[in-house]
Amino acid sequence: MVVPYRPLVQSLLTSRRSHSEKSTVRAKKSDHEISRRHLLKGTIGLAGIGCASSFLASPSLASPAISAEQELEVFSWQGYFSDEMIAEFKKDTGIQIYLTEYDSNSEALLTLKATKGYGFDLVFPSSSFLTNWYLAKDLLRPIEEEKLNLDLIHSSILKNAENMGTIYRGRRYALPFAWGCEGIVFDSILRDYQPGELSWNDQWSIENKGFVATRPESALTSMALMLDGTGERLNSAYVNEDLARQILGEALLFAQEHKSHVRQFWMDTEGLASAFTLNNCVIGQGWGGAAHTLWKQTTSRFKFLAPKEGALAWMDTLAIPEGSQNVDQSYELINWLFSPKGAGMFMAYSGYNSAVKDAHEELDLAAQERFNFSYDDGKMIDDLYWLKPEVAWFKDLRDVYVRKYIEA
């Protein structure tokens, strides 16, 4: 499907990447989980964000987009919208989506800051980055809840989203849209772990000594959660440096004592896959999307489970920029994305989970079975441990403990 160019919006990102290949801005798909999961755990302040490129300073970009009743400018993460989704939405509503993609929270925020909130009708900030949008002031418009059916969203996800910043100064500015998590990958031929029973601690049992694959940064977080049990102390550690040192210290001690269990540290999707397919790892911590891909590629040999203490989860939200010229059309798209049809198409294309309850039931039977096994028929969604925004001192402190773990 070829969609006509939108000159104003296309000019926003011209200096960063070419759009000559397709007018829906279907940029080459990057390793989404690798780049984004680090960004989702980035600092909450804007100090760590570099200065905008010179193209962002152009005053001509601050003018509003031309309003059109049947058009919608969407500014989305790479890999969130397929051509089929865009075509189906137009078929259902008559509204044409013009899609521009970004690959970092910083890029999205800096672009909308440069245009003073104009140029786009929908954007998808990560929950861990919402505070940055609020600090930038007047970039997002409050959600008109009467235009939506919030009951379609999984109740625990909606509640946790509110605690993570979708409500600001008493008003809702964003809605939960997509989520993913880190849990445990294991060889189902050699281990028989079951939903609702597996613990983070099972990685470190005697039988798994020398057969664990893990990512050092994530491992310390899951160890802290495992030693905590409820996550309450870990939550407090994000805002209390003395407590953070204590909790990270306890996690590091456990990690050092069990270093001999680790067969391979992995850092990216390829490393995670090769740890199991080439290096004979039996169990380990892994990203859900990459793990489900491995699950499919190995004919269900390697499976994925959310641990009973809670998988480490992230969330992307959706929001309407203050300068949107097509607000009613934005709500039509939000409602479509929250419908079983839209949510199912999103999950099938992106590989991420939808915040819509029971959206997985729109997938093929094999994908439904993987989801139900991984999350114990959805019960483990209530127990997800949602990763918190990290201020600069926490990230720097954690990096110190990660280095100590690697060098132990």
Contacts in CASP RR format, 6 or more apart in sequence:
PFRMAT RR
TARGET T0000
AUTHOR 0000-0000-0000
METHOD contacts of the structure
MODEL  1
MVVPYRPLVQSLLTSRRSHSEKSTVRAKKSDHEISRRHLLKGTIGLAGIG
CASSFLASPSLASPAISAEQELEVFSWQGYFSDEMIAEFKKDTGIQIYLT
EYDSNSEALLTLKATKGYGFDLVFPSSSFLTNWYLAKDLLRPIEEEKLNL
DLIHSSILKNAENMGTIYRGRRYALPFAWGCEGIVFDSILRDYQPGELSW
NDQWSIENKGFVATRPESALTSMALMLDGTGERLNSAYVNEDLARQILGE
ALLFAQEHKSHVRQFWMDTEGLASAFTLNNCVIGQGWGGAAHTLWKQTTS
RFKFLAPKEGALAWMDTLAIPEGSQNVDQSYELINWLFSPKGAGMFMAYS
GYNSAVKDAHEELDLAAQERFNFSYDDGKMIDDLYWLKPEVAWFKDLRDV
YVRKYIEA
1 24 0 8 1.000
1 83 0 8 1.000
1 86 0 8 1.000
1 87 0 8 1.000
2 22 0 8 1.000
2 23 0 8 1.000
2 24 0 8 1.000
3 23 0 8 1.000
3 24 0 8 1.000
3 86 0 8 1.000
3 96 0 8 1.000
3 97 0 8 1.000
3 98 0 8 1.000
3 99 0 8 1.000
4 23 0 8 1.000
4 98 0 8 1.000
5 19 0 8 1.000
5 23 0 8 1.000
6 65 0 8 1.000
6 73 0 8 1.000
6 98 0 8 1.000
6 100 0 8 1.000
8 61 0 8 1.000
8 63 0 8 1.000
8 65 0 8 1.000
8 66 0 8 1.000
8 119 0 8 1.000
9 65 0 8 1.000
9 73 0 8 1.000
9 98 0 8 1.000
9 100 0 8 1.000
9 119 0 8 1.000
9 120 0 8 1.000
10 19 0 8 1.000
10 25 0 8 1.000
10 100 0 8 1.000
11 61 0 8 1.000
12 55 0 8 1.000
12 61 0 8 1.000
12 100 0 8 1.000
12 111 0 8 1.000
12 114 0 8 1.000
12 115 0 8 1.000
12 119 0 8 1.000
13 19 0 8 1.000
13 25 0 8 1.000
13 100 0 8 1.000
13 102 0 8 1.000
13 111 0 8 1.000
14 55 0 8 1.000
15 53 0 8 1.000
15 54 0 8 1.000
15 55 0 8 1.000
16 53 0 8 1.000
16 55 0 8 1.000
16 107 0 8 1.000
17 27 0 8 1.000
19 25 0 8 1.000
19 27 0 8 1.000
24 81 0 8 1.000
24 83 0 8 1.000
24 86 0 8 1.000
24 98 0 8 1.000
24 99 0 8 1.000
25 99 0 8 1.000
25 100 0 8 1.000
25 101 0 8 1.000
26 83 0 8 1.000
26 99 0 8 1.000
26 101 0 8 1.000
27 78 0 8 1.000
27 101 0 8 1.000
27 103 0 8 1.000
29 78 0 8 1.000
29 79 0 8 1.000
30 78 0 8 1.000
30 103 0 8 1.000
31 268 0 8 1.000
31 269 0 8 1.000
32 77 0 8 1.000
32 78 0 8 1.000
32 79 0 8 1.000
33 269 0 8 1.000
33 287 0 8 1.000
33 289 0 8 1.000
33 290 0 8 1.000
34 268 0 8 1.000
34 269 0 8 1.000
35 103 0 8 1.000
35 104 0 8 1.000
36 77 0 8 1.000
36 103 0 8 1.000
36 104 0 8 1.000
36 126 0 8 1.000
37 287 0 8 1.000
37 314 0 8 1.000
39 104 0 8 1.000
39 105 0 8 1.000
39 106 0 8 1.000
39 126 0 8 1.000
39 129 0 8 1.000
40 105 0 8 1.000
40 126 0 8 1.000
40 128 0 8 1.000
40 129 0 8 1.000
40 314 0 8 1.000
40 387 0 8 1.000
41 128 0 8 1.000
41 314 0 8 1.000
41 387 0 8 1.000
41 390 0 8 1.000
41 395 0 8 1.000
42 128 0 8 1.000
42 129 0 8 1.000
42 389 0 8 1.000
42 390 0 8 1.000
42 395 0 8 1.000
43 389 0 8 1.000
43 390 0 8 1.000
43 391 0 8 1.000
43 392 0 8 1.000
43 395 0 8 1.000
44 128 0 8 1.000
44 129 0 8 1.000
44 131 0 8 1.000
44 132 0 8 1.000
44 389 0 8 1.000
44 390 0 8 1.000
44 391 0 8 1.000
45 131 0 8 1.000
45 132 0 8 1.000
45 135 0 8 1.000
45 391 0 8 1.000
45 392 0 8 1.000
46 132 0 8 1.000
46 135 0 8 1.000
46 136 0 8 1.000
47 392 0 8 1.000
48 392 0 8 1.000
49 106 0 8 1.000
49 109 0 8 1.000
49 110 0 8 1.000
49 132 0 8 1.000
50 106 0 8 1.000
52 110 0 8 1.000
52 113 0 8 1.000
52 114 0 8 1.000
55 61 0 8 1.000
56 110 0 8 1.000
56 111 0 8 1.000
56 113 0 8 1.000
56 114 0 8 1.000
57 114 0 8 1.000
58 114 0 8 1.000
61 114 0 8 1.000
61 115 0 8 1.000
62 114 0 8 1.000
62 115 0 8 1.000
62 116 0 8 1.000
62 118 0 8 1.000
63 118 0 8 1.000
64 118 0 8 1.000
64 119 0 8 1.000
64 323 0 8 1.000
64 325 0 8 1.000
65 73 0 8 1.000
65 118 0 8 1.000
65 119 0 8 1.000
65 120 0 8 1.000
65 121 0 8 1.000
65 325 0 8 1.000
66 325 0 8 1.000
67 325 0 8 1.000
67 326 0 8 1.000
68 326 0 8 1.000
69 326 0 8 1.000
69 329 0 8 1.000
70 94 0 8 1.000
70 95 0 8 1.000
70 96 0 8 1.000
70 329 0 8 1.000
71 95 0 8 1.000
71 96 0 8 1.000
71 98 0 8 1.000
71 326 0 8 1.000
71 329 0 8 1.000
72 95 0 8 1.000
72 96 0 8 1.000
72 97 0 8 1.000
72 98 0 8 1.000
72 121 0 8 1.000
72 122 0 8 1.000
72 326 0 8 1.000
72 329 0 8 1.000
72 330 0 8 1.000
72 333 0 8 1.000
73 98 0 8 1.000
73 100 0 8 1.000
73 119 0 8 1.000
73 120 0 8 1.000
73 121 0 8 1.000
73 122 0 8 1.000
73 326 0 8 1.000
74 81 0 8 1.000
74 97 0 8 1.000
74 98 0 8 1.000
74 99 0 8 1.000
74 100 0 8 1.000
74 120 0 8 1.000
74 121 0 8 1.000
74 122 0 8 1.000
74 333 0 8 1.000
75 100 0 8 1.000
75 101 0 8 1.000
75 102 0 8 1.000
75 108 0 8 1.000
75 111 0 8 1.000
75 112 0 8 1.000
75 120 0 8 1.000
75 122 0 8 1.000
75 123 0 8 1.000
75 124 0 8 1.000
75 321 0 8 1.000
76 99 0 8 1.000
76 100 0 8 1.000
76 101 0 8 1.000
76 102 0 8 1.000
76 122 0 8 1.000
76 123 0 8 1.000
76 124 0 8 1.000
77 101 0 8 1.000
77 102 0 8 1.000
77 103 0 8 1.000
77 124 0 8 1.000
77 316 0 8 1.000
78 101 0 8 1.000
78 102 0 8 1.000
78 103 0 8 1.000
79 101 0 8 1.000
79 349 0 8 1.000
79 350 0 8 1.000
80 101 0 8 1.000
80 124 0 8 1.000
80 178 0 8 1.000
80 346 0 8 1.000
80 349 0 8 1.000
80 350 0 8 1.000
81 97 0 8 1.000
81 99 0 8 1.000
81 349 0 8 1.000
82 345 0 8 1.000
82 349 0 8 1.000
84 345 0 8 1.000
84 349 0 8 1.000
85 342 0 8 1.000
85 345 0 8 1.000
85 346 0 8 1.000
85 349 0 8 1.000
86 96 0 8 1.000
86 97 0 8 1.000
86 99 0 8 1.000
88 341 0 8 1.000
88 342 0 8 1.000
88 345 0 8 1.000
89 95 0 8 1.000
89 97 0 8 1.000
89 333 0 8 1.000
89 336 0 8 1.000
90 96 0 8 1.000
90 97 0 8 1.000
92 336 0 8 1.000
93 329 0 8 1.000
93 332 0 8 1.000
93 333 0 8 1.000
93 336 0 8 1.000
95 329 0 8 1.000
95 332 0 8 1.000
95 333 0 8 1.000
97 333 0 8 1.000
100 120 0 8 1.000
102 108 0 8 1.000
102 111 0 8 1.000
105 125 0 8 1.000
105 126 0 8 1.000
105 129 0 8 1.000
105 132 0 8 1.000
108 123 0 8 1.000
108 124 0 8 1.000
108 125 0 8 1.000
109 125 0 8 1.000
109 129 0 8 1.000
109 132 0 8 1.000
109 133 0 8 1.000
109 136 0 8 1.000
109 139 0 8 1.000
112 120 0 8 1.000
112 123 0 8 1.000
112 136 0 8 1.000
112 139 0 8 1.000
112 321 0 8 1.000
113 136 0 8 1.000
113 139 0 8 1.000
116 138 0 8 1.000
116 139 0 8 1.000
116 322 0 8 1.000
116 323 0 8 1.000
117 138 0 8 1.000
117 139 0 8 1.000
117 321 0 8 1.000
117 322 0 8 1.000
117 323 0 8 1.000
118 321 0 8 1.000
118 323 0 8 1.000
118 325 0 8 1.000
119 321 0 8 1.000
119 323 0 8 1.000
119 324 0 8 1.000
119 325 0 8 1.000
120 321 0 8 1.000
120 324 0 8 1.000
121 320 0 8 1.000
121 321 0 8 1.000
121 324 0 8 1.000
121 325 0 8 1.000
121 326 0 8 1.000
121 327 0 8 1.000
121 329 0 8 1.000
121 330 0 8 1.000
121 333 0 8 1.000
122 318 0 8 1.000
122 319 0 8 1.000
122 320 0 8 1.000
122 321 0 8 1.000
122 324 0 8 1.000
122 330 0 8 1.000
122 333 0 8 1.000
122 334 0 8 1.000
123 318 0 8 1.000
123 319 0 8 1.000
123 320 0 8 1.000
123 321 0 8 1.000
124 177 0 8 1.000
124 178 0 8 1.000
124 316 0 8 1.000
124 317 0 8 1.000
124 318 0 8 1.000
124 319 0 8 1.000
125 133 0 8 1.000
125 174 0 8 1.000
125 316 0 8 1.000
125 317 0 8 1.000
125 319 0 8 1.000
126 314 0 8 1.000
126 315 0 8 1.000
126 316 0 8 1.000
126 317 0 8 1.000
127 161 0 8 1.000
127 164 0 8 1.000
127 165 0 8 1.000
127 166 0 8 1.000
127 174 0 8 1.000
127 176 0 8 1.000
127 314 0 8 1.000
127 315 0 8 1.000
127 316 0 8 1.000
127 317 0 8 1.000
127 386 0 8 1.000
128 164 0 8 1.000
128 314 0 8 1.000
128 315 0 8 1.000
128 387 0 8 1.000
128 388 0 8 1.000
128 389 0 8 1.000
128 390 0 8 1.000
129 389 0 8 1.000
130 164 0 8 1.000
130 165 0 8 1.000
130 166 0 8 1.000
130 168 0 8 1.000
130 173 0 8 1.000
130 174 0 8 1.000
130 317 0 8 1.000
131 165 0 8 1.000
131 389 0 8 1.000
133 139 0 8 1.000
133 140 0 8 1.000
133 173 0 8 1.000
133 319 0 8 1.000
134 140 0 8 1.000
134 168 0 8 1.000
134 173 0 8 1.000
138 322 0 8 1.000
139 321 0 8 1.000
139 322 0 8 1.000
140 173 0 8 1.000
140 174 0 8 1.000
140 319 0 8 1.000
140 320 0 8 1.000
140 321 0 8 1.000
140 322 0 8 1.000
141 173 0 8 1.000
141 320 0 8 1.000
141 321 0 8 1.000
141 322 0 8 1.000
141 323 0 8 1.000
141 324 0 8 1.000
141 327 0 8 1.000
142 171 0 8 1.000
142 172 0 8 1.000
142 173 0 8 1.000
143 171 0 8 1.000
143 172 0 8 1.000
143 173 0 8 1.000
143 174 0 8 1.000
143 175 0 8 1.000
143 319 0 8 1.000
143 320 0 8 1.000
144 331 0 8 1.000
145 172 0 8 1.000
147 331 0 8 1.000
147 335 0 8 1.000
148 175 0 8 1.000
148 331 0 8 1.000
148 334 0 8 1.000
148 335 0 8 1.000
148 338 0 8 1.000
149 335 0 8 1.000
149 338 0 8 1.000
150 158 0 8 1.000
150 175 0 8 1.000
152 338 0 8 1.000
152 339 0 8 1.000
152 356 0 8 1.000
152 357 0 8 1.000
153 175 0 8 1.000
153 176 0 8 1.000
153 338 0 8 1.000
153 355 0 8 1.000
153 356 0 8 1.000
153 357 0 8 1.000
154 355 0 8 1.000
154 356 0 8 1.000
154 357 0 8 1.000
154 381 0 8 1.000
155 357 0 8 1.000
156 381 0 8 1.000
156 382 0 8 1.000
156 384 0 8 1.000
157 176 0 8 1.000
157 179 0 8 1.000
157 315 0 8 1.000
157 355 0 8 1.000
157 381 0 8 1.000
158 176 0 8 1.000
158 355 0 8 1.000
160 176 0 8 1.000
160 315 0 8 1.000
160 384 0 8 1.000
160 386 0 8 1.000
161 174 0 8 1.000
161 175 0 8 1.000
161 176 0 8 1.000
161 315 0 8 1.000
161 317 0 8 1.000
161 355 0 8 1.000
162 172 0 8 1.000
163 386 0 8 1.000
164 315 0 8 1.000
164 386 0 8 1.000
164 388 0 8 1.000
164 389 0 8 1.000
165 174 0 8 1.000
166 172 0 8 1.000
166 173 0 8 1.000
166 174 0 8 1.000
166 175 0 8 1.000
166 176 0 8 1.000
166 317 0 8 1.000
167 173 0 8 1.000
173 319 0 8 1.000
174 317 0 8 1.000
174 318 0 8 1.000
174 319 0 8 1.000
175 317 0 8 1.000
175 318 0 8 1.000
175 319 0 8 1.000
175 334 0 8 1.000
175 355 0 8 1.000
176 315 0 8 1.000
176 316 0 8 1.000
176 317 0 8 1.000
176 355 0 8 1.000
177 315 0 8 1.000
177 316 0 8 1.000
177 317 0 8 1.000
177 318 0 8 1.000
177 337 0 8 1.000
177 354 0 8 1.000
177 355 0 8 1.000
178 315 0 8 1.000
178 316 0 8 1.000
178 346 0 8 1.000
178 350 0 8 1.000
178 352 0 8 1.000
178 353 0 8 1.000
178 354 0 8 1.000
178 355 0 8 1.000
179 313 0 8 1.000
179 314 0 8 1.000
179 315 0 8 1.000
179 316 0 8 1.000
179 352 0 8 1.000
179 353 0 8 1.000
179 355 0 8 1.000
179 384 0 8 1.000
180 287 0 8 1.000
180 288 0 8 1.000
180 289 0 8 1.000
180 313 0 8 1.000
180 314 0 8 1.000
180 315 0 8 1.000
180 352 0 8 1.000
180 353 0 8 1.000
181 287 0 8 1.000
181 288 0 8 1.000
181 306 0 8 1.000
181 311 0 8 1.000
181 312 0 8 1.000
181 313 0 8 1.000
181 314 0 8 1.000
181 384 0 8 1.000
182 218 0 8 1.000
182 222 0 8 1.000
182 285 0 8 1.000
182 286 0 8 1.000
182 287 0 8 1.000
182 288 0 8 1.000
182 311 0 8 1.000
182 312 0 8 1.000
183 222 0 8 1.000
183 285 0 8 1.000
183 286 0 8 1.000
183 288 0 8 1.000
183 291 0 8 1.000
183 304 0 8 1.000
183 305 0 8 1.000
183 306 0 8 1.000
183 307 0 8 1.000
183 311 0 8 1.000
183 312 0 8 1.000
184 193 0 8 1.000
184 198 0 8 1.000
184 200 0 8 1.000
184 202 0 8 1.000
184 203 0 8 1.000
184 283 0 8 1.000
184 284 0 8 1.000
184 285 0 8 1.000
184 286 0 8 1.000
184 304 0 8 1.000
184 305 0 8 1.000
184 306 0 8 1.000
184 307 0 8 1.000
185 213 0 8 1.000
185 272 0 8 1.000
185 276 0 8 1.000
185 283 0 8 1.000
185 284 0 8 1.000
185 285 0 8 1.000
185 286 0 8 1.000
185 291 0 8 1.000
185 294 0 8 1.000
185 302 0 8 1.000
185 303 0 8 1.000
185 304 0 8 1.000
186 193 0 8 1.000
186 282 0 8 1.000
186 283 0 8 1.000
186 284 0 8 1.000
186 302 0 8 1.000
186 303 0 8 1.000
186 305 0 8 1.000
187 276 0 8 1.000
187 281 0 8 1.000
187 282 0 8 1.000
187 283 0 8 1.000
187 301 0 8 1.000
187 302 0 8 1.000
188 300 0 8 1.000
188 301 0 8 1.000
188 302 0 8 1.000
188 303 0 8 1.000
189 301 0 8 1.000
190 282 0 8 1.000
191 282 0 8 1.000
191 283 0 8 1.000
193 202 0 8 1.000
193 303 0 8 1.000
193 305 0 8 1.000
195 305 0 8 1.000
195 306 0 8 1.000
195 373 0 8 1.000
195 374 0 8 1.000
195 375 0 8 1.000
195 376 0 8 1.000
195 377 0 8 1.000
195 380 0 8 1.000
196 305 0 8 1.000
196 306 0 8 1.000
196 308 0 8 1.000
196 376 0 8 1.000
196 379 0 8 1.000
196 380 0 8 1.000
197 308 0 8 1.000
198 305 0 8 1.000
198 307 0 8 1.000
198 308 0 8 1.000
199 226 0 8 1.000
199 307 0 8 1.000
199 308 0 8 1.000
199 309 0 8 1.000
200 222 0 8 1.000
200 223 0 8 1.000
200 225 0 8 1.000
200 226 0 8 1.000
200 307 0 8 1.000
200 309 0 8 1.000
201 226 0 8 1.000
202 208 0 8 1.000
202 283 0 8 1.000
202 307 0 8 1.000
203 212 0 8 1.000
203 214 0 8 1.000
203 261 0 8 1.000
203 283 0 8 1.000
203 284 0 8 1.000
203 285 0 8 1.000
204 212 0 8 1.000
204 254 0 8 1.000
204 258 0 8 1.000
204 261 0 8 1.000
208 261 0 8 1.000
208 282 0 8 1.000
208 283 0 8 1.000
209 260 0 8 1.000
209 261 0 8 1.000
210 260 0 8 1.000
210 261 0 8 1.000
210 262 0 8 1.000
210 263 0 8 1.000
211 261 0 8 1.000
211 263 0 8 1.000
211 280 0 8 1.000
211 281 0 8 1.000
211 282 0 8 1.000
211 283 0 8 1.000
212 261 0 8 1.000
212 262 0 8 1.000
212 263 0 8 1.000
212 281 0 8 1.000
212 282 0 8 1.000
212 283 0 8 1.000
212 284 0 8 1.000
213 262 0 8 1.000
213 263 0 8 1.000
213 264 0 8 1.000
213 265 0 8 1.000
213 266 0 8 1.000
213 272 0 8 1.000
213 275 0 8 1.000
213 276 0 8 1.000
213 279 0 8 1.000
213 281 0 8 1.000
213 283 0 8 1.000
213 284 0 8 1.000
213 285 0 8 1.000
213 286 0 8 1.000
214 262 0 8 1.000
214 265 0 8 1.000
214 266 0 8 1.000
214 284 0 8 1.000
214 285 0 8 1.000
214 286 0 8 1.000
215 265 0 8 1.000
215 266 0 8 1.000
215 267 0 8 1.000
215 272 0 8 1.000
215 285 0 8 1.000
215 286 0 8 1.000
216 265 0 8 1.000
216 402 0 8 1.000
216 405 0 8 1.000
216 406 0 8 1.000
217 398 0 8 1.000
217 402 0 8 1.000
218 285 0 8 1.000
218 286 0 8 1.000
218 312 0 8 1.000
219 255 0 8 1.000
219 285 0 8 1.000
219 405 0 8 1.000
220 248 0 8 1.000
220 251 0 8 1.000
220 252 0 8 1.000
220 255 0 8 1.000
220 398 0 8 1.000
220 401 0 8 1.000
220 402 0 8 1.000
220 405 0 8 1.000
221 234 0 8 1.000
221 251 0 8 1.000
221 312 0 8 1.000
221 387 0 8 1.000
222 285 0 8 1.000
222 307 0 8 1.000
222 312 0 8 1.000
223 251 0 8 1.000
223 254 0 8 1.000
223 255 0 8 1.000
224 234 0 8 1.000
224 237 0 8 1.000
224 247 0 8 1.000
224 248 0 8 1.000
224 250 0 8 1.000
224 251 0 8 1.000
225 231 0 8 1.000
225 234 0 8 1.000
225 309 0 8 1.000
225 310 0 8 1.000
225 312 0 8 1.000
225 385 0 8 1.000
226 307 0 8 1.000
226 309 0 8 1.000
227 247 0 8 1.000
227 250 0 8 1.000
227 251 0 8 1.000
227 254 0 8 1.000
228 234 0 8 1.000
228 247 0 8 1.000
229 309 0 8 1.000
231 309 0 8 1.000
231 385 0 8 1.000
233 243 0 8 1.000
233 247 0 8 1.000
234 247 0 8 1.000
234 385 0 8 1.000
235 388 0 8 1.000
236 243 0 8 1.000
237 243 0 8 1.000
237 244 0 8 1.000
237 246 0 8 1.000
237 247 0 8 1.000
237 248 0 8 1.000
237 394 0 8 1.000
238 244 0 8 1.000
238 388 0 8 1.000
238 389 0 8 1.000
238 390 0 8 1.000
238 391 0 8 1.000
238 394 0 8 1.000
239 391 0 8 1.000
241 393 0 8 1.000
241 394 0 8 1.000
241 397 0 8 1.000
244 394 0 8 1.000
244 397 0 8 1.000
244 398 0 8 1.000
245 397 0 8 1.000
248 397 0 8 1.000
248 398 0 8 1.000
248 401 0 8 1.000
249 401 0 8 1.000
251 401 0 8 1.000
252 401 0 8 1.000
252 404 0 8 1.000
252 405 0 8 1.000
255 405 0 8 1.000
255 408 0 8 1.000
256 404 0 8 1.000
256 405 0 8 1.000
256 408 0 8 1.000
259 405 0 8 1.000
259 408 0 8 1.000
263 275 0 8 1.000
263 279 0 8 1.000
263 280 0 8 1.000
263 281 0 8 1.000
264 271 0 8 1.000
264 275 0 8 1.000
264 279 0 8 1.000
264 281 0 8 1.000
265 406 0 8 1.000
266 272 0 8 1.000
266 274 0 8 1.000
266 275 0 8 1.000
269 287 0 8 1.000
269 290 0 8 1.000
269 293 0 8 1.000
272 286 0 8 1.000
272 287 0 8 1.000
272 290 0 8 1.000
272 291 0 8 1.000
272 294 0 8 1.000
273 290 0 8 1.000
273 293 0 8 1.000
273 294 0 8 1.000
273 297 0 8 1.000
275 281 0 8 1.000
275 284 0 8 1.000
276 294 0 8 1.000
276 298 0 8 1.000
276 302 0 8 1.000
277 294 0 8 1.000
277 298 0 8 1.000
277 302 0 8 1.000
286 304 0 8 1.000
288 304 0 8 1.000
288 374 0 8 1.000
289 304 0 8 1.000
289 351 0 8 1.000
289 352 0 8 1.000
291 302 0 8 1.000
291 303 0 8 1.000
291 304 0 8 1.000
292 304 0 8 1.000
292 351 0 8 1.000
292 370 0 8 1.000
292 374 0 8 1.000
294 302 0 8 1.000
295 301 0 8 1.000
295 302 0 8 1.000
295 303 0 8 1.000
295 304 0 8 1.000
295 370 0 8 1.000
296 366 0 8 1.000
296 370 0 8 1.000
303 370 0 8 1.000
303 373 0 8 1.000
303 374 0 8 1.000
304 370 0 8 1.000
304 374 0 8 1.000
305 373 0 8 1.000
305 374 0 8 1.000
306 374 0 8 1.000
306 375 0 8 1.000
306 376 0 8 1.000
306 380 0 8 1.000
306 383 0 8 1.000
306 384 0 8 1.000
308 380 0 8 1.000
308 383 0 8 1.000
309 383 0 8 1.000
309 385 0 8 1.000
310 380 0 8 1.000
310 383 0 8 1.000
310 384 0 8 1.000
310 385 0 8 1.000
311 380 0 8 1.000
311 384 0 8 1.000
311 385 0 8 1.000
312 385 0 8 1.000
312 387 0 8 1.000
313 384 0 8 1.000
313 385 0 8 1.000
313 386 0 8 1.000
313 387 0 8 1.000
314 386 0 8 1.000
314 387 0 8 1.000
315 355 0 8 1.000
315 386 0 8 1.000
316 352 0 8 1.000
318 334 0 8 1.000
318 337 0 8 1.000
320 327 0 8 1.000
320 330 0 8 1.000
324 330 0 8 1.000
336 342 0 8 1.000
337 343 0 8 1.000
337 346 0 8 1.000
337 356 0 8 1.000
338 356 0 8 1.000
339 356 0 8 1.000
340 356 0 8 1.000
340 358 0 8 1.000
340 359 0 8 1.000
340 361 0 8 1.000
340 362 0 8 1.000
341 362 0 8 1.000
342 362 0 8 1.000
343 354 0 8 1.000
343 356 0 8 1.000
343 359 0 8 1.000
343 362 0 8 1.000
344 354 0 8 1.000
344 356 0 8 1.000
344 359 0 8 1.000
344 360 0 8 1.000
344 362 0 8 1.000
344 363 0 8 1.000
345 362 0 8 1.000
346 352 0 8 1.000
346 354 0 8 1.000
346 359 0 8 1.000
347 353 0 8 1.000
347 354 0 8 1.000
347 359 0 8 1.000
347 360 0 8 1.000
347 362 0 8 1.000
347 363 0 8 1.000
347 367 0 8 1.000
348 362 0 8 1.000
348 363 0 8 1.000
348 364 0 8 1.000
348 367 0 8 1.000
353 359 0 8 1.000
353 360 0 8 1.000
353 371 0 8 1.000
354 360 0 8 1.000
360 367 0 8 1.000
360 368 0 8 1.000
360 371 0 8 1.000
360 372 0 8 1.000
361 368 0 8 1.000
363 371 0 8 1.000
371 378 0 8 1.000
372 378 0 8 1.000
374 380 0 8 1.000
375 381 0 8 1.000
390 398 0 8 1.000
END
